[in-house]
Amino acid sequence: MKVSKLFPQGYCKGVYNAIKVAIETRNNYPNDNIYILGLIIHNKLIKEALDKMNIISLYSKDKTRLQLLDEINDGIIILTAHGTDLELIEKIKQKSLKYIDTTCTFVTSTYEIIKNELSNNHEVIYIGIHNHPEATATISINPNKIHLVENILDIKNLNINDQSPLITNQTTLSIVQIQNITDEIIKKFPHSRISNEQCSATRLRQNAIINIQDDFDLILIVGDTLSNNSKQLEKLAKNKCEAHLIESINDLEIDWLKDKKNIALTSGASTPKAITNQVYEWLTKFDYNDYKTYSKPKIDYNNILQEFKK
């Protein structure tokens, strides 16, 4: 069985910076309570590793970040790499809490483009995912002038006065998704202008799959199920052959490997390289006919953050 890595792998610049800032904050304030509102990046293994450093992520499917903020009365708040709703930032200031913003520069660049459009009396059609923190933060700039479109059906409900609105997008969407929705928007608003803000890390990983030349019979994507860029990789990979998204080696099912001769391995932009490497090393030693190779290693949380401790 041949196993090939698709590149790039490891953290993108925005993810690396966010984790680095969180660890540095703990080192600089060893006695303070440190909280992350939400998940600093969409990877639960990173959340668990930071929890072990007493950098506590406040995350709940049943509570908004505003509600979670009500539970914090002291300490330092770290804002996530996806961006933060302006209402939430204002509430943090009202509570006189210290906060540190780790918003990715690709996201802040989109903010500036949108703000410039608004200042020139244009409206913005934003292709994104409803309730995703990046989309929520971006829309909060001006909910009346920034219109969220998640799918083609949403385009029918668009009611704007601008004859030449700007079309832009969430940074982690797929190339195909952006193009398909953009094409439909232009049918309704033919004078629309386009600013594709897909981040380079997302684009490079997607192109690595789109441009595959080898005859793979299985593609494995290592990434969190909450990670949109990882889920988009799985969708693209399924157009090529059998494909599965796994968060770690624990999710890799032995039956997937039966009769497989050529496997590709890639990862999302928020996946620790140590987790992807662990999957790769195990696969290179695996033999479906040898039960002794079925045993999987445990996840080493110290190893996950090792590159930040140099």
C-alpha positions in Angstrom: 0.0 0.0 0.0 1.4 3.3 -1.1 0.7 6.5 1.0 1.3 9.9 -0.5 1.1 13.3 1.3 -0.6 16.1 -0.5 0.9 19.5 0.3 0.7 22.0 1.9 0.1 20.5 5.4 0.3 22.0 8.9 -1.1 25.3 10.2 -1.8 28.2 8.0 -0.3 31.6 9.1 -3.5 32.8 10.8 -4.0 29.6 12.8 -0.3 29.5 13.8 -0.4 33.1 15.0 -3.6 32.6 17.0 -2.2 29.6 18.9 1.1 31.4 19.4 -0.6 34.4 20.9 -2.7 32.3 23.2 0.4 30.5 24.6 2.4 33.8 24.9 -0.5 35.3 26.8 -0.3 32.4 29.3 3.4 32.8 29.6 3.1 36.6 30.1 0.3 36.4 32.6 0.9 33.2 34.5 -1.5 34.0 37.4 -4.4 35.4 35.4 -7.5 33.7 34.3 -7.4 33.4 30.5 -10.5 32.6 28.4 -11.1 32.1 24.7 -14.6 33.1 23.6 -15.5 30.2 21.3 -12.8 28.0 19.7 -9.6 29.9 18.8 -9.5 27.8 15.7 -11.9 25.0 14.7 -9.9 22.1 16.1 -11.0 20.3 19.3 -7.6 18.8 19.8 -6.1 22.3 20.0 -8.8 23.3 22.4 -8.0 20.3 24.7 -4.3 21.0 24.5 -4.8 24.7 25.5 -7.3 23.6 28.3 -4.4 21.6 29.7 -2.4 24.9 29.9 -5.3 26.5 31.7 -6.3 28.6 28.7 -10.0 27.9 28.9 -12.2 27.9 25.8 -15.8 28.9 26.5 -17.7 27.1 23.8 -21.3 25.9 23.8 -23.8 24.9 21.1 -26.6 26.2 23.3 -25.2 29.6 24.2 -24.1 32.5 22.1 -20.7 34.2 22.7 -22.6 37.1 24.3 -24.2 34.7 26.8 -20.9 33.1 27.5 -19.3 36.5 28.1 -21.9 37.0 31.0 -20.0 34.3 32.8 -16.7 36.2 32.8 -16.0 39.0 35.2 -12.2 39.0 35.4 -9.1 37.9 33.6 -8.1 38.1 29.9 -10.2 37.3 26.9 -8.7 36.0 23.7 -10.8 36.6 20.6 -10.7 33.9 18.0 -8.9 33.8 14.6 -12.3 33.8 12.7 -13.1 37.4 13.8 -15.6 38.7 16.4 -19.0 40.3 16.3 -18.7 44.1 17.0 -21.5 43.8 19.6 -19.4 41.3 21.5 -16.3 43.6 21.5 -18.4 46.5 22.7 -19.7 44.4 25.6 -16.2 43.3 26.5 -15.2 47.0 26.7 -18.3 47.8 28.8 -17.2 45.1 31.3 -13.7 46.7 31.4 -12.1 43.4 30.5 -8.7 43.1 28.8 -8.9 41.4 25.5 -6.4 40.2 22.8 -7.6 39.9 19.2 -6.2 37.0 17.1 -8.3 37.6 14.0 -6.6 36.3 10.8 -5.1 39.0 8.5 -7.1 37.5 5.6 -10.3 38.2 7.5 -9.3 41.7 8.5 -8.4 42.4 4.9 -11.9 41.5 3.9 -13.2 43.9 6.5 -11.2 46.7 5.0 -12.5 46.0 1.5 -16.1 45.9 2.7 -15.7 49.1 4.8 -14.3 50.9 1.7 -17.4 49.7 -0.3 -19.8 50.9 2.4 -18.0 54.3 2.5 -18.6 54.7 -1.2 -22.3 54.0 -0.8 -22.2 50.4 -2.2 -23.8 47.4 -0.8 -22.1 44.0 -0.3 -23.2 40.5 -1.1 -21.3 38.2 1.2 -21.1 34.5 0.4 -20.7 32.7 3.7 -22.1 30.2 6.1 -24.9 31.2 8.4 -23.8 31.4 12.1 -20.2 30.7 11.2 -18.1 33.1 13.4 -16.3 34.6 10.5 -19.5 35.4 8.6 -21.2 36.6 11.8 -18.3 39.0 12.5 -18.2 40.3 9.0 -22.0 40.9 8.7 -21.8 42.8 12.0 -19.9 45.6 10.3 -23.3 46.8 8.8 -26.1 44.2 8.8 -28.3 46.5 6.7 -25.8 46.8 3.9 -24.0 43.4 3.9 -26.2 40.6 2.7 -25.4 37.0 3.6 -25.8 34.4 0.8 -25.3 30.8 1.8 -26.7 29.1 -1.2 -28.4 29.7 -4.5 -31.8 29.8 -3.0 -30.8 32.8 -0.9 -30.2 34.8 -4.0 -33.9 34.9 -4.8 -34.5 36.8 -1.5 -31.9 39.4 -2.2 -33.5 42.8 -2.3 -30.9 45.6 -2.7 -30.9 48.9 -4.4 -27.2 49.0 -5.5 -26.9 48.2 -9.3 -23.2 47.3 -8.9 -22.8 45.6 -5.5 -19.6 44.0 -4.5 -19.6 40.2 -4.2 -17.1 38.9 -1.7 -16.9 35.8 0.5 -15.8 33.9 3.6 -12.2 33.0 3.4 -12.6 29.2 3.9 -15.2 28.4 1.2 -14.4 26.1 -1.7 -13.4 27.3 -5.1 -16.4 25.5 -6.7 -18.9 26.9 -4.1 -17.8 30.5 -4.6 -17.9 30.3 -8.3 -21.3 28.6 -8.6 -22.9 31.1 -6.2 -21.2 34.1 -7.8 -22.4 33.0 -11.3 -26.0 32.9 -10.1 -25.7 36.3 -8.3 -24.4 37.9 -11.6 -27.5 36.6 -13.4 -29.6 38.7 -11.1 -27.1 41.6 -10.7 -25.1 41.6 -13.9 -23.1 44.7 -13.0 -21.8 43.2 -9.8 -18.1 43.5 -9.0 -16.1 40.6 -7.5 -13.5 40.4 -4.8 -12.7 36.8 -4.1 -11.2 36.6 -0.6 -10.5 32.9 -0.3 -7.3 32.7 1.7 -4.2 31.3 0.0 -3.9 28.3 2.5 -7.5 27.2 1.6 -6.9 27.7 -2.1 -3.6 25.7 -2.2 -5.0 22.8 -0.3 -8.1 22.6 -2.6 -6.0 22.9 -5.7 -3.8 20.0 -4.6 -6.9 17.8 -4.7 -8.5 19.3 -7.8 -5.2 18.9 -9.7 -4.5 15.3 -8.6 -3.0 13.2 -11.4 -2.3 9.9 -9.6 -4.9 7.2 -9.6 -5.8 7.2 -5.8 -8.4 4.8 -4.5 -8.7 6.6 -1.1 -8.1 10.2 0.1 -8.0 10.9 3.8 -8.4 14.4 5.1 -7.2 15.1 8.6 -9.3 17.9 10.1 -12.0 18.8 12.6 -15.6 18.3 11.6 -16.2 21.9 12.8 -13.5 23.1 10.3 -15.2 24.5 7.2 -12.0 24.4 5.1 -11.5 20.7 6.1 -15.1 19.8 5.2 -14.6 21.5 1.8 -11.6 19.4 1.2 -13.6 16.3 1.8 -16.3 17.4 -0.7 -13.7 18.0 -3.4 -12.0 14.7 -2.7 -15.2 12.8 -3.0 -15.3 13.9 -6.6 -12.1 12.0 -7.2 -12.6 8.7 -5.3 -13.6 7.4 -1.9 -12.7 10.0 0.8 -13.1 10.4 4.5 -12.6 13.3 6.9 -11.0 12.2 10.2 -10.2 14.3 13.3 -7.3 12.0 14.3 -6.1 8.4 13.9 -8.8 7.4 16.3 -11.4 8.0 13.6 -9.6 6.0 10.9 -11.6 2.8 10.2 -9.7 -0.3 9.3 -12.3 -1.5 6.8 -11.6 1.6 4.6 -8.1 0.2 4.0 -9.2 -3.1 2.6 -7.8 -3.7 -0.9 -6.5 -0.1 -1.1 -3.3 0.3 -3.1 -2.8 4.0 -3.4 -3.8 6.4 -0.6 -3.5 10.2 -0.5 -3.3 12.1 2.8 -4.0 15.8 3.3 -5.2 18.0 6.1 -7.1 21.2 6.9 -5.4 24.5 7.6 -6.1 24.2 11.4 -4.9 20.6 11.8 -1.7 20.1 13.9 1.0 18.6 11.8 1.8 16.2 14.6 -1.7 14.6 14.2 -1.4 14.3 10.4 2.1 12.8 10.7 0.9 10.3 13.2 -1.7 9.1 10.7 0.9 9.0 8.0 3.4 7.0 10.0 0.8 4.5 11.1 -0.5 4.0 7.5 3.1 3.4 6.2 3.4 0.4 8.6 -0.1 -0.9 8.2 -0.8 -4.3 6.6 -4.4 -5.3 6.3 -3.4 -9.0 6.5 -1.4 -8.5 9.7 -3.5 -7.9 12.8 -0.4 -6.8 14.7 -0.4 -3.6 12.7 -4.0 -2.7 13.6 -3.1 -1.2 17.0 -3.2 2.7 17.0 -1.0 5.0 19.1 -2.4 7.4 21.6 -2.6 11.1 20.9 0.3 13.0 22.6 -1.1 16.5 23.6 2.4 17.8 24.4 3.5 16.9 20.9 0.6 18.9 19.4 2.0 22.2 20.7 5.7 21.2 20.5 6.4 23.6 17.6 5.3 26.6 19.8 7.8 25.7 22.6 11.0 26.1 20.6 
